[in-house]
Amino acid sequence: MRFHFDARNSQRLRKNPRRGIRFEEAQEIFSQPYYLDQRSDLPEQYRAIGWVGERLYAVIFEIREDAEGEHYHLVTL
């Protein structure tokens, strides 16, 4: 499973006291998601809810494709 995200946005999430983690850490949600659903149709976005350490998080992502194949683009946390 490959992930892409905006590195600056990841740093902003880390500094936000309500979130406190970066996208790199949030990838753990995908190892054992608690809940997955489709959030919106245009653009087609999905929501994954799961645990990172002892905290429950939700991540919004899109499934995109490039020359290497399919990857998850993390939008927000």
PQR file with spaces between the fields and no chain letter, atoms N, CA, C, O and H, PARSE charges and radii, in Angstrom:
ATOM       1  N    MET     1       0.843   -1.158    0.000 -0.4000 1.5000
ATOM       2  CA   MET     1       0.000    0.000    0.000 -0.0000 2.0000
ATOM       3  C    MET     1       0.905    1.243    0.000  0.5500 1.7000
ATOM       4  O    MET     1       1.773    1.398    0.859 -0.5500 1.4000
ATOM       5  N    ARG     2       0.677    2.115   -0.980 -0.4000 1.5000
ATOM       6  CA   ARG     2       1.474    3.344   -1.060 -0.0000 2.0000
ATOM       7  C    ARG     2       0.634    4.539   -0.630  0.5500 1.7000
ATOM       8  O    ARG     2      -0.579    4.566   -0.836 -0.5500 1.4000
ATOM       9  H    ARG     2      -0.028    1.988   -1.677  0.4000 1.0000
ATOM      10  N    PHE     3       1.297    5.531   -0.025 -0.4000 1.5000
ATOM      11  CA   PHE     3       0.635    6.736    0.445 -0.0000 2.0000
ATOM      12  C    PHE     3       1.346    7.959   -0.108  0.5500 1.7000
ATOM      13  O    PHE     3       2.570    7.970   -0.241 -0.5500 1.4000
ATOM      14  H    PHE     3       2.282    5.509    0.143  0.4000 1.0000
ATOM      15  N    HIS     4       0.571    8.992   -0.430 -0.4000 1.5000
ATOM      16  CA   HIS     4       1.097   10.297   -0.802 -0.0000 2.0000
ATOM      17  C    HIS     4       0.340   11.335    0.007  0.5500 1.7000
ATOM      18  O    HIS     4      -0.823   11.134    0.356 -0.5500 1.4000
ATOM      19  H    HIS     4      -0.423    8.983   -0.322  0.4000 1.0000
ATOM      20  N    PHE     5       1.004   12.445    0.305 -0.4000 1.5000
ATOM      21  CA   PHE     5       0.369   13.538    1.034 -0.0000 2.0000
ATOM      22  C    PHE     5       1.247   14.769    0.919  0.5500 1.7000
ATOM      23  O    PHE     5       2.412   14.677    0.531 -0.5500 1.4000
ATOM      24  H    PHE     5       1.949   12.608    0.022  0.4000 1.0000
ATOM      25  N    ASP     6       0.688   15.914    1.255 -0.4000 1.5000
ATOM      26  CA   ASP     6       1.413   17.180    1.261 -0.0000 2.0000
ATOM      27  C    ASP     6       2.224   17.247    2.553  0.5500 1.7000
ATOM      28  O    ASP     6       1.651   17.227    3.643 -0.5500 1.4000
ATOM      29  H    ASP     6      -0.258   15.988    1.569  0.4000 1.0000
ATOM      30  N    ALA     7       3.541   17.327    2.445 -0.4000 1.5000
ATOM      31  CA   ALA     7       4.412   17.326    3.625 -0.0000 2.0000
ATOM      32  C    ALA     7       4.162   18.547    4.512  0.5500 1.7000
ATOM      33  O    ALA     7       4.236   18.441    5.736 -0.5500 1.4000
ATOM      34  H    ALA     7       4.006   17.343    1.560  0.4000 1.0000
ATOM      35  N    ARG     8       3.870   19.696    3.917 -0.4000 1.5000
ATOM      36  CA   ARG     8       3.597   20.904    4.727 -0.0000 2.0000
ATOM      37  C    ARG     8       2.303   20.730    5.531  0.5500 1.7000
ATOM      38  O    ARG     8       2.225   21.133    6.692 -0.5500 1.4000
ATOM      39  H    ARG     8       3.810   19.782    2.922  0.4000 1.0000
ATOM      40  N    ASN     9       1.307   20.135    4.909 -0.4000 1.5000
ATOM      41  CA   ASN     9       0.048   19.883    5.609 -0.0000 2.0000
ATOM      42  C    ASN     9       0.279   18.899    6.758  0.5500 1.7000
ATOM      43  O    ASN     9      -0.313   19.039    7.828 -0.5500 1.4000
ATOM      44  H    ASN     9       1.370   19.808    3.967  0.4000 1.0000
ATOM      45  N    SER    10       1.128   17.919    6.538 -0.4000 1.5000
ATOM      46  CA   SER    10       1.450   16.944    7.575 -0.0000 2.0000
ATOM      47  C    SER    10       2.082   17.632    8.788  0.5500 1.7000
ATOM      48  O    SER    10       1.754   17.307    9.929 -0.5500 1.4000
ATOM      49  H    SER    10       1.609   17.804    5.668  0.4000 1.0000
ATOM      50  N    GLN    11       2.979   18.575    8.543 -0.4000 1.5000
ATOM      51  CA   GLN    11       3.616   19.310    9.642 -0.0000 2.0000
ATOM      52  C    GLN    11       2.610   20.181   10.386  0.5500 1.7000
ATOM      53  O    GLN    11       2.675   20.292   11.611 -0.5500 1.4000
ATOM      54  H    GLN    11       3.246   18.839    7.616  0.4000 1.0000
ATOM      55  N    ARG    12       1.677   20.803    9.654 -0.4000 1.5000
ATOM      56  CA   ARG    12       0.639   21.619   10.293 -0.0000 2.0000
ATOM      57  C    ARG    12      -0.243   20.754   11.205  0.5500 1.7000
ATOM      58  O    ARG    12      -0.624   21.184   12.294 -0.5500 1.4000
ATOM      59  H    ARG    12       1.624   20.713    8.660  0.4000 1.0000
ATOM      60  N    LEU    13      -0.561   19.545   10.760 -0.4000 1.5000
ATOM      61  CA   LEU    13      -1.367   18.645   11.587 -0.0000 2.0000
ATOM      62  C    LEU    13      -0.644   18.311   12.891  0.5500 1.7000
ATOM      63  O    LEU    13      -1.258   18.258   13.956 -0.5500 1.4000
ATOM      64  H    LEU    13      -0.251   19.196    9.875  0.4000 1.0000
ATOM      65  N    ARG    14       0.662   18.089   12.794 -0.4000 1.5000
ATOM      66  CA   ARG    14       1.467   17.740   13.972 -0.0000 2.0000
ATOM      67  C    ARG    14       1.435   18.863   15.002  0.5500 1.7000
ATOM      68  O    ARG    14       1.398   18.606   16.205 -0.5500 1.4000
ATOM      69  H    ARG    14       1.161   18.132   11.928  0.4000 1.0000
ATOM      70  N    LYS    15       1.449   20.106   14.533 -0.4000 1.5000
ATOM      71  CA   LYS    15       1.480   21.266   15.431 -0.0000 2.0000
ATOM      72  C    LYS    15       0.102   21.588   16.010  0.5500 1.7000
ATOM      73  O    LYS    15       0.007   22.325   16.992 -0.5500 1.4000
ATOM      74  H    LYS    15       1.479   20.316   13.555  0.4000 1.0000
ATOM      75  N    ASN    16      -0.952   21.055   15.428 -0.4000 1.5000
ATOM      76  CA   ASN    16      -2.310   21.318   15.889 -0.0000 2.0000
ATOM      77  C    ASN    16      -2.568   20.492   17.150  0.5500 1.7000
ATOM      78  O    ASN    16      -2.497   19.264   17.101 -0.5500 1.4000
ATOM      79  H    ASN    16      -0.876   20.456   14.631  0.4000 1.0000
ATOM      80  N    PRO    17      -2.866   21.142   18.276 -0.5600 1.5000
ATOM      81  CA   PRO    17      -3.054   20.390   19.530  0.2800 2.0000
ATOM      82  C    PRO    17      -4.223   19.402   19.501  0.5500 1.7000
ATOM      83  O    PRO    17      -4.223   18.439   20.267 -0.5500 1.4000
ATOM      84  N    ARG    18      -5.212   19.617   18.642 -0.4000 1.5000
ATOM      85  CA   ARG    18      -6.341   18.695   18.568 -0.0000 2.0000
ATOM      86  C    ARG    18      -5.970   17.417   17.825  0.5500 1.7000
ATOM      87  O    ARG    18      -6.602   16.381   18.027 -0.5500 1.4000
ATOM      88  H    ARG    18      -5.213   20.400   18.020  0.4000 1.0000
ATOM      89  N    ARG    19      -4.964   17.476   16.977 -0.4000 1.5000
ATOM      90  CA   ARG    19      -4.574   16.299   16.202 -0.0000 2.0000
ATOM      91  C    ARG    19      -3.283   15.707   16.747  0.5500 1.7000
ATOM      92  O    ARG    19      -3.272   14.574   17.227 -0.5500 1.4000
ATOM      93  H    ARG    19      -4.450   18.318   16.813  0.4000 1.0000
ATOM      94  N    GLY    20      -2.208   16.462   16.676 -0.4000 1.5000
ATOM      95  CA   GLY    20      -0.967   16.055   17.311 -0.0000 2.0000
ATOM      96  C    GLY    20      -0.186   14.931   16.637  0.5500 1.7000
ATOM      97  O    GLY    20       0.786   14.436   17.207 -0.5500 1.4000
ATOM      98  H    GLY    20      -2.217   17.383   16.287  0.4000 1.0000
ATOM      99  N    ILE    21      -0.592   14.515   15.429 -0.4000 1.5000
ATOM     100  CA   ILE    21       0.183   13.516   14.696 -0.0000 2.0000
ATOM     101  C    ILE    21       0.312   13.951   13.249  0.5500 1.7000
ATOM     102  O    ILE    21      -0.443   14.803   12.780 -0.5500 1.4000
ATOM     103  H    ILE    21      -1.382   14.917   14.965  0.4000 1.0000
ATOM     104  N    ARG    22       1.261   13.371   12.551 -0.4000 1.5000
ATOM     105  CA   ARG    22       1.469   13.646   11.127 -0.0000 2.0000
ATOM     106  C    ARG    22       0.843   12.525   10.314  0.5500 1.7000
ATOM     107  O    ARG    22       0.451   11.485   10.845 -0.5500 1.4000
ATOM     108  H    ARG    22       1.874   12.679   12.932  0.4000 1.0000
ATOM     109  N    PHE    23       0.759   12.768    8.995 -0.4000 1.5000
ATOM     110  CA   PHE    23       0.231   11.742    8.099 -0.0000 2.0000
ATOM     111  C    PHE    23       1.075   10.467    8.162  0.5500 1.7000
ATOM     112  O    PHE    23       0.540    9.367    8.026 -0.5500 1.4000
ATOM     113  H    PHE    23       1.077   13.612    8.564  0.4000 1.0000
ATOM     114  N    GLU    24       2.384   10.603    8.367 -0.4000 1.5000
ATOM     115  CA   GLU    24       3.240    9.422    8.450 -0.0000 2.0000
ATOM     116  C    GLU    24       2.771    8.482    9.555  0.5500 1.7000
ATOM     117  O    GLU    24       2.753    7.264    9.377 -0.5500 1.4000
ATOM     118  H    GLU    24       2.819   11.497    8.478  0.4000 1.0000
ATOM     119  N    GLU    25       2.399    9.043   10.678 -0.4000 1.5000
ATOM     120  CA   GLU    25       1.914    8.239   11.803 -0.0000 2.0000
ATOM     121  C    GLU    25       0.487    7.741   11.564  0.5500 1.7000
ATOM     122  O    GLU    25       0.128    6.644   11.991 -0.5500 1.4000
ATOM     123  H    GLU    25       2.414   10.032   10.822  0.4000 1.0000
ATOM     124  N    ALA    26      -0.315    8.544   10.885 -0.4000 1.5000
ATOM     125  CA   ALA    26      -1.724    8.203   10.648 -0.0000 2.0000
ATOM     126  C    ALA    26      -1.879    7.017    9.703  0.5500 1.7000
ATOM     127  O    ALA    26      -2.953    6.417    9.650 -0.5500 1.4000
ATOM     128  H    ALA    26      -0.023    9.435   10.538  0.4000 1.0000
ATOM     129  N    GLN    27      -0.847    6.668    8.967 -0.4000 1.5000
ATOM     130  CA   GLN    27      -0.920    5.518    8.064 -0.0000 2.0000
ATOM     131  C    GLN    27      -1.214    4.230    8.819  0.5500 1.7000
ATOM     132  O    GLN    27      -1.678    3.253    8.231 -0.5500 1.4000
ATOM     133  H    GLN    27       0.026    7.155    9.010  0.4000 1.0000
ATOM     134  N    GLU    28      -0.948    4.226   10.109 -0.4000 1.5000
ATOM     135  CA   GLU    28      -1.229    3.058   10.956 -0.0000 2.0000
ATOM     136  C    GLU    28      -2.721    2.703   10.941  0.5500 1.7000
ATOM     137  O    GLU    28      -3.084    1.543   11.137 -0.5500 1.4000
ATOM     138  H    GLU    28      -0.572    5.019   10.587  0.4000 1.0000
ATOM     139  N    ILE    29      -3.578    3.692   10.709 -0.4000 1.5000
ATOM     140  CA   ILE    29      -5.024    3.458   10.656 -0.0000 2.0000
ATOM     141  C    ILE    29      -5.359    2.382    9.632  0.5500 1.7000
ATOM     142  O    ILE    29      -6.272    1.585    9.846 -0.5500 1.4000
ATOM     143  H    ILE    29      -3.283    4.635   10.549  0.4000 1.0000
ATOM     144  N    PHE    30      -4.630    2.352    8.522 -0.4000 1.5000
ATOM     145  CA   PHE    30      -4.937    1.433    7.440 -0.0000 2.0000
ATOM     146  C    PHE    30      -4.518   -0.005    7.733  0.5500 1.7000
ATOM     147  O    PHE    30      -4.931   -0.915    7.015 -0.5500 1.4000
ATOM     148  H    PHE    30      -3.888    3.000    8.348  0.4000 1.0000
ATOM     149  N    SER    31      -3.715   -0.232    8.761 -0.4000 1.5000
ATOM     150  CA   SER    31      -3.314   -1.601    9.086 -0.0000 2.0000
ATOM     151  C    SER    31      -4.493   -2.384    9.672  0.5500 1.7000
ATOM     152  O    SER    31      -4.625   -3.582    9.422 -0.5500 1.4000
ATOM     153  H    SER    31      -3.380    0.508    9.344  0.4000 1.0000
ATOM     154  N    GLN    32      -5.349   -1.713   10.449 -0.4000 1.5000
ATOM     155  CA   GLN    32      -6.543   -2.350   11.010 -0.0000 2.0000
ATOM     156  C    GLN    32      -7.635   -1.293   11.171  0.5500 1.7000
ATOM     157  O    GLN    32      -7.936   -0.881   12.291 -0.5500 1.4000
ATOM     158  H    GLN    32      -5.241   -0.739   10.652  0.4000 1.0000
ATOM     159  N    PRO    33      -8.228   -0.851   10.060 -0.5600 1.5000
ATOM     160  CA   PRO    33      -9.245    0.193   10.185  0.2800 2.0000
ATOM     161  C    PRO    33     -10.466   -0.300   10.956  0.5500 1.7000
ATOM     162  O    PRO    33     -10.903   -1.441   10.809 -0.5500 1.4000
ATOM     163  N    TYR    34     -10.990    0.579   11.764 -0.4000 1.5000
ATOM     164  CA   TYR    34     -12.192    0.285   12.533 -0.0000 2.0000
ATOM     165  C    TYR    34     -13.428    0.465   11.660  0.5500 1.7000
ATOM     166  O    TYR    34     -14.423   -0.242   11.818 -0.5500 1.4000
ATOM     167  H    TYR    34     -10.635    1.506   11.884  0.4000 1.0000
ATOM     168  N    TYR    35     -13.351    1.436   10.722 -0.4000 1.5000
ATOM     169  CA   TYR    35     -14.497    1.775    9.901 -0.0000 2.0000
ATOM     170  C    TYR    35     -14.013    2.421    8.607  0.5500 1.7000
ATOM     171  O    TYR    35     -13.116    3.262    8.636 -0.5500 1.4000
ATOM     172  H    TYR    35     -12.543    2.011   10.593  0.4000 1.0000
ATOM     173  N    LEU    36     -14.597    2.037    7.473 -0.4000 1.5000
ATOM     174  CA   LEU    36     -14.295    2.634    6.173 -0.0000 2.0000
ATOM     175  C    LEU    36     -15.604    2.960    5.474  0.5500 1.7000
ATOM     176  O    LEU    36     -16.537    2.157    5.497 -0.5500 1.4000
ATOM     177  H    LEU    36     -15.327    1.354    7.449  0.4000 1.0000
ATOM     178  N    ASP    37     -15.681    4.136    4.849 -0.4000 1.5000
ATOM     179  CA   ASP    37     -16.852    4.468    4.054 -0.0000 2.0000
ATOM     180  C    ASP    37     -16.495    5.511    3.000  0.5500 1.7000
ATOM     181  O    ASP    37     -15.400    6.073    3.011 -0.5500 1.4000
ATOM     182  H    ASP    37     -14.923    4.788    4.830  0.4000 1.0000
ATOM     183  N    GLN    38     -17.432    5.760    2.093 -0.4000 1.5000
ATOM     184  CA   GLN    38     -17.240    6.790    1.081 -0.0000 2.0000
ATOM     185  C    GLN    38     -17.827    8.077    1.624  0.5500 1.7000
ATOM     186  O    GLN    38     -18.995    8.122    2.011 -0.5500 1.4000
ATOM     187  H    GLN    38     -18.322    5.304    2.084  0.4000 1.0000
ATOM     188  N    ARG    39     -17.022    9.113    1.651 -0.4000 1.5000
ATOM     189  CA   ARG    39     -17.426   10.388    2.238 -0.0000 2.0000
ATOM     190  C    ARG    39     -18.151   11.264    1.236  0.5500 1.7000
ATOM     191  O    ARG    39     -19.163   11.874    1.581 -0.5500 1.4000
ATOM     192  H    ARG    39     -16.073    9.077    1.337  0.4000 1.0000
ATOM     193  N    SER    40     -17.661   11.346   -0.006 -0.4000 1.5000
ATOM     194  CA   SER    40     -18.290   12.202   -1.012 -0.0000 2.0000
ATOM     195  C    SER    40     -18.050   11.627   -2.403  0.5500 1.7000
ATOM     196  O    SER    40     -17.149   10.815   -2.612 -0.5500 1.4000
ATOM     197  H    SER    40     -16.839   10.850   -0.286  0.4000 1.0000
ATOM     198  N    ASP    41     -18.877   12.068   -3.348 -0.4000 1.5000
ATOM     199  CA   ASP    41     -18.767   11.585   -4.720 -0.0000 2.0000
ATOM     200  C    ASP    41     -17.850   12.438   -5.586  0.5500 1.7000
ATOM     201  O    ASP    41     -17.099   11.896   -6.398 -0.5500 1.4000
ATOM     202  H    ASP    41     -19.609   12.728   -3.178  0.4000 1.0000
ATOM     203  N    LEU    42     -17.892   13.741   -5.435 -0.4000 1.5000
ATOM     204  CA   LEU    42     -17.099   14.654   -6.275 -0.0000 2.0000
ATOM     205  C    LEU    42     -16.336   15.627   -5.407  0.5500 1.7000
ATOM     206  O    LEU    42     -16.965   16.515   -4.833 -0.5500 1.4000
ATOM     207  H    LEU    42     -18.502   14.181   -4.776  0.4000 1.0000
ATOM     208  N    PRO    43     -15.043   15.527   -5.272 -0.5600 1.5000
ATOM     209  CA   PRO    43     -14.235   14.406   -5.744  0.2800 2.0000
ATOM     210  C    PRO    43     -14.521   13.159   -4.907  0.5500 1.7000
ATOM     211  O    PRO    43     -14.991   13.250   -3.773 -0.5500 1.4000
ATOM     212  N    GLU    44     -14.236   12.024   -5.474 -0.4000 1.5000
ATOM     213  CA   GLU    44     -14.478   10.759   -4.784 -0.0000 2.0000
ATOM     214  C    GLU    44     -13.501   10.628   -3.617  0.5500 1.7000
ATOM     215  O    GLU    44     -12.308   10.401   -3.817 -0.5500 1.4000
ATOM     216  H    GLU    44     -13.855   11.950   -6.396  0.4000 1.0000
ATOM     217  N    GLN    45     -14.014   10.773   -2.411 -0.4000 1.5000
ATOM     218  CA   GLN    45     -13.189   10.705   -1.213 -0.0000 2.0000
ATOM     219  C    GLN    45     -13.753    9.672   -0.252  0.5500 1.7000
ATOM     220  O    GLN    45     -14.952    9.396   -0.231 -0.5500 1.4000
ATOM     221  H    GLN    45     -14.983   10.958   -2.249  0.4000 1.0000
ATOM     222  N    TYR    46     -12.855    9.114    0.538 -0.4000 1.5000
ATOM     223  CA   TYR    46     -13.213    8.074    1.494 -0.0000 2.0000
ATOM     224  C    TYR    46     -12.753    8.482    2.884  0.5500 1.7000
ATOM     225  O    TYR    46     -11.887    9.342    3.042 -0.5500 1.4000
ATOM     226  H    TYR    46     -11.880    9.338    0.521  0.4000 1.0000
ATOM     227  N    ARG    47     -13.351    7.847    3.890 -0.4000 1.5000
ATOM     228  CA   ARG    47     -12.985    8.093    5.284 -0.0000 2.0000
ATOM     229  C    ARG    47     -12.586    6.767    5.908  0.5500 1.7000
ATOM     230  O    ARG    47     -13.274    5.758    5.754 -0.5500 1.4000
ATOM     231  H    ARG    47     -14.054    7.148    3.761  0.4000 1.0000
ATOM     232  N    ALA    48     -11.477    6.785    6.606 -0.4000 1.5000
ATOM     233  CA   ALA    48     -11.047    5.619    7.381 -0.0000 2.0000
ATOM     234  C    ALA    48     -10.927    6.063    8.833  0.5500 1.7000
ATOM     235  O    ALA    48     -10.325    7.096    9.128 -0.5500 1.4000
ATOM     236  H    ALA    48     -10.918    7.605    6.731  0.4000 1.0000
ATOM     237  N    ILE    49     -11.495    5.288    9.724 -0.4000 1.5000
ATOM     238  CA   ILE    49     -11.424    5.588   11.149 -0.0000 2.0000
ATOM     239  C    ILE    49     -10.693    4.438   11.822  0.5500 1.7000
ATOM     240  O    ILE    49     -11.001    3.269   11.590 -0.5500 1.4000
ATOM     241  H    ILE    49     -11.984    4.449    9.485  0.4000 1.0000
ATOM     242  N    GLY    50      -9.733    4.781   12.648 -0.4000 1.5000
ATOM     243  CA   GLY    50      -8.977    3.736   13.317 -0.0000 2.0000
ATOM     244  C    GLY    50      -8.086    4.293   14.406  0.5500 1.7000
ATOM     245  O    GLY    50      -8.032    5.499   14.645 -0.5500 1.4000
ATOM     246  H    GLY    50      -9.484    5.730   12.837  0.4000 1.0000
ATOM     247  N    TRP    51      -7.397    3.389   15.050 -0.4000 1.5000
ATOM     248  CA   TRP    51      -6.560    3.733   16.200 -0.0000 2.0000
ATOM     249  C    TRP    51      -5.123    3.980   15.778  0.5500 1.7000
ATOM     250  O    TRP    51      -4.566    3.267   14.944 -0.5500 1.4000
ATOM     251  H    TRP    51      -7.440    2.409   14.856  0.4000 1.0000
ATOM     252  N    VAL    52      -4.539    5.010   16.375 -0.4000 1.5000
ATOM     253  CA   VAL    52      -3.105    5.265   16.305 -0.0000 2.0000
ATOM     254  C    VAL    52      -2.677    5.386   17.758  0.5500 1.7000
ATOM     255  O    VAL    52      -2.997    6.362   18.436 -0.5500 1.4000
ATOM     256  H    VAL    52      -4.992    5.589   17.052  0.4000 1.0000
ATOM     257  N    GLY    53      -1.956    4.389   18.219 -0.4000 1.5000
ATOM     258  CA   GLY    53      -1.655    4.334   19.647 -0.0000 2.0000
ATOM     259  C    GLY    53      -2.948    4.130   20.412  0.5500 1.7000
ATOM     260  O    GLY    53      -3.679    3.173   20.157 -0.5500 1.4000
ATOM     261  H    GLY    53      -1.696    3.596   17.668  0.4000 1.0000
ATOM     262  N    GLU    54      -3.233    5.016   21.341 -0.4000 1.5000
ATOM     263  CA   GLU    54      -4.444    4.902   22.155 -0.0000 2.0000
ATOM     264  C    GLU    54      -5.499    5.937   21.784  0.5500 1.7000
ATOM     265  O    GLU    54      -6.458    6.134   22.529 -0.5500 1.4000
ATOM     266  H    GLU    54      -2.639    5.793   21.548  0.4000 1.0000
ATOM     267  N    ARG    55      -5.333    6.605   20.634 -0.4000 1.5000
ATOM     268  CA   ARG    55      -6.300    7.621   20.209 -0.0000 2.0000
ATOM     269  C    ARG    55      -6.978    7.196   18.914  0.5500 1.7000
ATOM     270  O    ARG    55      -6.361    6.584   18.042 -0.5500 1.4000
ATOM     271  H    ARG    55      -4.554    6.446   20.028  0.4000 1.0000
ATOM     272  N    LEU    56      -8.251    7.530   18.806 -0.4000 1.5000
ATOM     273  CA   LEU    56      -9.044    7.223   17.625 -0.0000 2.0000
ATOM     274  C    LEU    56      -8.998    8.420   16.675  0.5500 1.7000
ATOM     275  O    LEU    56      -9.253    9.553   17.084 -0.5500 1.4000
ATOM     276  H    LEU    56      -8.753    8.027   19.514  0.4000 1.0000
ATOM     277  N    TYR    57      -8.672    8.163   15.401 -0.4000 1.5000
ATOM     278  CA   TYR    57      -8.571    9.219   14.400 -0.0000 2.0000
ATOM     279  C    TYR    57      -9.395    8.858   13.175  0.5500 1.7000
ATOM     280  O    TYR    57      -9.704    7.691   12.932 -0.5500 1.4000
ATOM     281  H    TYR    57      -8.466    7.242   15.069  0.4000 1.0000
ATOM     282  N    ALA    58      -9.745    9.894   12.403 -0.4000 1.5000
ATOM     283  CA   ALA    58     -10.381    9.712   11.098 -0.0000 2.0000
ATOM     284  C    ALA    58      -9.506   10.408   10.064  0.5500 1.7000
ATOM     285  O    ALA    58      -9.065   11.538   10.272 -0.5500 1.4000
ATOM     286  H    ALA    58      -9.494   10.841   12.600  0.4000 1.0000
ATOM     287  N    VAL    59      -9.262    9.736    8.962 -0.4000 1.5000
ATOM     288  CA   VAL    59      -8.480   10.320    7.874 -0.0000 2.0000
ATOM     289  C    VAL    59      -9.339   10.309    6.611  0.5500 1.7000
ATOM     290  O    VAL    59     -10.022    9.326    6.323 -0.5500 1.4000
ATOM     291  H    VAL    59      -9.621    8.818    8.793  0.4000 1.0000
ATOM     292  N    ILE    60      -9.298   11.415    5.858 -0.4000 1.5000
ATOM     293  CA   ILE    60      -9.993   11.519    4.586 -0.0000 2.0000
ATOM     294  C    ILE    60      -8.947   11.300    3.497  0.5500 1.7000
ATOM     295  O    ILE    60      -7.876   11.906    3.522 -0.5500 1.4000
ATOM     296  H    ILE    60      -8.743   12.213    6.092  0.4000 1.0000
ATOM     297  N    PHE    61      -9.270   10.424    2.536 -0.4000 1.5000
ATOM     298  CA   PHE    61      -8.292   10.110    1.494 -0.0000 2.0000
ATOM     299  C    PHE    61      -8.978    9.892    0.157  0.5500 1.7000
ATOM     300  O    PHE    61     -10.185    9.662    0.081 -0.5500 1.4000
ATOM     301  H    PHE    61     -10.140    9.932    2.516  0.4000 1.0000
ATOM     302  N    GLU    62      -8.172    9.971   -0.896 -0.4000 1.5000
ATOM     303  CA   GLU    62      -8.622    9.686   -2.255 -0.0000 2.0000
ATOM     304  C    GLU    62      -7.765    8.549   -2.795  0.5500 1.7000
ATOM     305  O    GLU    62      -6.597    8.419   -2.427 -0.5500 1.4000
ATOM     306  H    GLU    62      -7.192   10.158   -0.835  0.4000 1.0000
ATOM     307  N    ILE    63      -8.332    7.737   -3.655 -0.4000 1.5000
ATOM     308  CA   ILE    63      -7.560    6.689   -4.319 -0.0000 2.0000
ATOM     309  C    ILE    63      -7.160    7.241   -5.680  0.5500 1.7000
ATOM     310  O    ILE    63      -8.013    7.553   -6.511 -0.5500 1.4000
ATOM     311  H    ILE    63      -9.280    7.842   -3.955  0.4000 1.0000
ATOM     312  N    ARG    64      -5.865    7.357   -5.896 -0.4000 1.5000
ATOM     313  CA   ARG    64      -5.341    7.920   -7.137 -0.0000 2.0000
ATOM     314  C    ARG    64      -4.438    6.902   -7.816  0.5500 1.7000
ATOM     315  O    ARG    64      -4.059    5.887   -7.231 -0.5500 1.4000
ATOM     316  H    ARG    64      -5.172    7.104   -5.221  0.4000 1.0000
ATOM     317  N    GLU    65      -4.105    7.199   -9.062 -0.4000 1.5000
ATOM     318  CA   GLU    65      -3.235    6.307   -9.822 -0.0000 2.0000
ATOM     319  C    GLU    65      -2.161    7.131  -10.516  0.5500 1.7000
ATOM     320  O    GLU    65      -2.428    8.224  -11.015 -0.5500 1.4000
ATOM     321  H    GLU    65      -4.413    8.023   -9.538  0.4000 1.0000
ATOM     322  N    ASP    66      -0.939    6.596  -10.543 -0.4000 1.5000
ATOM     323  CA   ASP    66       0.163    7.213  -11.269 -0.0000 2.0000
ATOM     324  C    ASP    66       0.897    6.128  -12.046  0.5500 1.7000
ATOM     325  O    ASP    66       0.384    5.019  -12.192 -0.5500 1.4000
ATOM     326  H    ASP    66      -0.722    5.708  -10.138  0.4000 1.0000
ATOM     327  N    ALA    67       2.079    6.430  -12.542 -0.4000 1.5000
ATOM     328  CA   ALA    67       2.839    5.483  -13.355 -0.0000 2.0000
ATOM     329  C    ALA    67       3.179    4.202  -12.587  0.5500 1.7000
ATOM     330  O    ALA    67       3.332    3.140  -13.191 -0.5500 1.4000
ATOM     331  H    ALA    67       2.496    7.331  -12.424  0.4000 1.0000
ATOM     332  N    GLU    68       3.296    4.297  -11.268 -0.4000 1.5000
ATOM     333  CA   GLU    68       3.640    3.137  -10.438 -0.0000 2.0000
ATOM     334  C    GLU    68       2.418    2.344   -9.992  0.5500 1.7000
ATOM     335  O    GLU    68       2.557    1.273   -9.401 -0.5500 1.4000
ATOM     336  H    GLU    68       3.172    5.159  -10.777  0.4000 1.0000
ATOM     337  N    GLY    69       1.227    2.859  -10.268 -0.4000 1.5000
ATOM     338  CA   GLY    69       0.000    2.174   -9.883 -0.0000 2.0000
ATOM     339  C    GLY    69      -0.824    2.989   -8.906  0.5500 1.7000
ATOM     340  O    GLY    69      -0.670    4.205   -8.793 -0.5500 1.4000
ATOM     341  H    GLY    69       1.114    3.729  -10.747  0.4000 1.0000
ATOM     342  N    GLU    70      -1.697    2.292   -8.206 -0.4000 1.5000
ATOM     343  CA   GLU    70      -2.636    2.931   -7.298 -0.0000 2.0000
ATOM     344  C    GLU    70      -1.977    3.317   -5.979  0.5500 1.7000
ATOM     345  O    GLU    70      -1.112    2.602   -5.473 -0.5500 1.4000
ATOM     346  H    GLU    70      -1.821    1.304   -8.297  0.4000 1.0000
ATOM     347  N    HIS    71      -2.398    4.465   -5.425 -0.4000 1.5000
ATOM     348  CA   HIS    71      -1.920    4.892   -4.108 -0.0000 2.0000
ATOM     349  C    HIS    71      -3.014    5.668   -3.398  0.5500 1.7000
ATOM     350  O    HIS    71      -3.958    6.150   -4.024 -0.5500 1.4000
ATOM     351  H    HIS    71      -3.100    5.046   -5.836  0.4000 1.0000
ATOM     352  N    TYR    72      -2.878    5.781   -2.094 -0.4000 1.5000
ATOM     353  CA   TYR    72      -3.815    6.550   -1.275 -0.0000 2.0000
ATOM     354  C    TYR    72      -3.236    7.944   -1.077  0.5500 1.7000
ATOM     355  O    TYR    72      -2.123    8.098   -0.575 -0.5500 1.4000
ATOM     356  H    TYR    72      -2.111    5.389   -1.585  0.4000 1.0000
ATOM     357  N    HIS    73      -4.004    8.963   -1.476 -0.4000 1.5000
ATOM     358  CA   HIS    73      -3.609   10.340   -1.251 -0.0000 2.0000
ATOM     359  C    HIS    73      -4.345   10.825   -0.009  0.5500 1.7000
ATOM     360  O    HIS    73      -5.568   10.962   -0.024 -0.5500 1.4000
ATOM     361  H    HIS    73      -4.908    8.838   -1.883  0.4000 1.0000
ATOM     362  N    LEU    74      -3.605   11.085    1.066 -0.4000 1.5000
ATOM     363  CA   LEU    74      -4.198   11.519    2.331 -0.0000 2.0000
ATOM     364  C    LEU    74      -4.503   13.006    2.252  0.5500 1.7000
ATOM     365  O    LEU    74      -3.608   13.813    1.999 -0.5500 1.4000
ATOM     366  H    LEU    74      -2.611   10.974    1.078  0.4000 1.0000
ATOM     367  N    VAL    75      -5.764   13.375    2.466 -0.4000 1.5000
ATOM     368  CA   VAL    75      -6.211   14.760    2.305 -0.0000 2.0000
ATOM     369  C    VAL    75      -6.190   15.508    3.631  0.5500 1.7000
ATOM     370  O    VAL    75      -5.592   16.579    3.738 -0.5500 1.4000
ATOM     371  H    VAL    75      -6.491   12.720    2.671  0.4000 1.0000
ATOM     372  N    THR    76      -6.841   14.944    4.634 -0.4000 1.5000
ATOM     373  CA   THR    76      -6.871   15.587    5.953 -0.0000 2.0000
ATOM     374  C    THR    76      -7.080   14.535    7.026  0.5500 1.7000
ATOM     375  O    THR    76      -7.417   13.384    6.748 -0.5500 1.4000
ATOM     376  H    THR    76      -7.327   14.075    4.547  0.4000 1.0000
ATOM     377  N    LEU    77      -6.872   14.964    8.247 -0.4000 1.5000
ATOM     378  CA   LEU    77      -6.927   14.059    9.391 -0.0000 2.0000
ATOM     379  C    LEU    77      -7.805   14.651   10.457  0.5500 1.7000
ATOM     380  O    LEU    77      -7.987   14.044   11.513 -0.5500 1.4000
ATOM     381  H    LEU    77      -6.599   15.899    8.472  0.4000 1.0000
